[in-house]
Amino acid sequence: MATPDIDPGGVLTALLDHARLLGQFEQARITEYKTPPPNGLCFAVWAETLGSAPEGSGLASTNALVVCMARIYYPAFGKDEALHEVRMLTAAAGYLGRLGEDLTLAGLVRNWDVLGQSGELPQWTFGHASIDNKISRIGDLSIRLILNDVWAQGV
Amino acid sequence: MAGKSTGLGAALWVGGYDLGASTNSLSRIGGGNSPLPMTDITQSAMAREGGERDGGMDIVSYWNPDAGGSHAAYSPLPTADVVATYAAYTPAIGVPCVSCVGKQLNYDGARAQDGGFLLNVSVVANSYGIAWGNLATAGLRTDTSAQAAAAVTAYDQGSASPGAFGLVMFAQLKAFTGTSVTIKLQESSDNGADAYADVTGATTGALTTAPQAVRIATGAIAVERYLKVVTTGTFTNAVFAVHVYRHRVATVY
């Protein structure tokens, strides 16, 4: 059986690197924060679903759709919440901008779904999350990654 | 990830105008010949011979009245030929592209009730059908002075000459400042010891205005593996893209 053509570590690292290179986050990491994130703007990315992508699959192979979640954190009760809001939106827009210039994550995936071809548009959704009774302002982004011919079809 | 690819990050140049960002979609990029039935009474299945070559592009454009935008490109509805080039995904040297020399039939707008304003443009081929090829420049290239082969990245066609079938090139000149610019191709068999030399006939001649686009065909000559797009002339700014297709078989238009 052929080894699936997928590099999970590379994909997550690529998504993380874009956040790091944006230069606006105090801390960026793979995996969700289970304890309150440090003060300042923080970023985390993790995998959410992995499955087949029928629309791009061939006759004898199956494409994969990997959905990764990117989350921005900011302490909810800071000195200047309006400024925090602006910084968060700026970082969110900047992250999408960086991803937009790297549609294939340097060749690791066929493309990330920038225009909703797999059904959902990439969009930041903002809200709040409580971690250990500490409330953070958060923004969530589902990044849908389509990979070519990851699994063969046979009997 | 090689293999199946998307059309994201594509480009469209028409008559030297850079219209990718003003284009909603292309509903058709078509070509081929119309075969002529030649079934005789001894045959039990259809027989066909190659007929006339044809092609065209159907473009859905946004409304962009800016200087150098789609309105400036399409609204003159010229009776002369236009040259349209579509790069299939993010332009780079070697990226497949397709060009069509043809008549622009229309620039028909439809203003929808939701406020959208899209315009349909059809280009139907004149004389040459449609030509797929590859970009020999990384999208639109900017030269601020004449560039010799030493300063240019080569386009590797992947194989030695298939025979003396010639090539066709399309040059889209978006912007130009100066007296004139000549865009031409030079070839080398190994991108090394064999010095780059002009491909006979593969030159636009002196271009003095922009935007404009031209189609150039060489004679039936053998074209070597590596090509470079070089410029000569006196200028301070030339922004252009070049599409090249080396014929694999003898091709007559």
Boltz contact constraints between the chains, C-beta under 6 A:
constraints:
  - contact:
      token1: [A, 103]
      token2: [B, 8]
      max_distance: 6.0
  - contact:
      token1: [A, 107]
      token2: [B, 1]
      max_distance: 6.0
  - contact:
      token1: [A, 109]
      token2: [B, 1]
      max_distance: 6.0
  - contact:
      token1: [A, 110]
      token2: [B, 1]
      max_distance: 6.0
  - contact:
      token1: [A, 111]
      token2: [B, 6]
      max_distance: 6.0
  - contact:
      token1: [A, 111]
      token2: [B, 8]
      max_distance: 6.0
  - contact:
      token1: [A, 148]
      token2: [B, 1]
      max_distance: 6.0
  - contact:
      token1: [A, 148]
      token2: [B, 3]
      max_distance: 6.0
  - contact:
      token1: [A, 148]
      token2: [B, 4]
      max_distance: 6.0
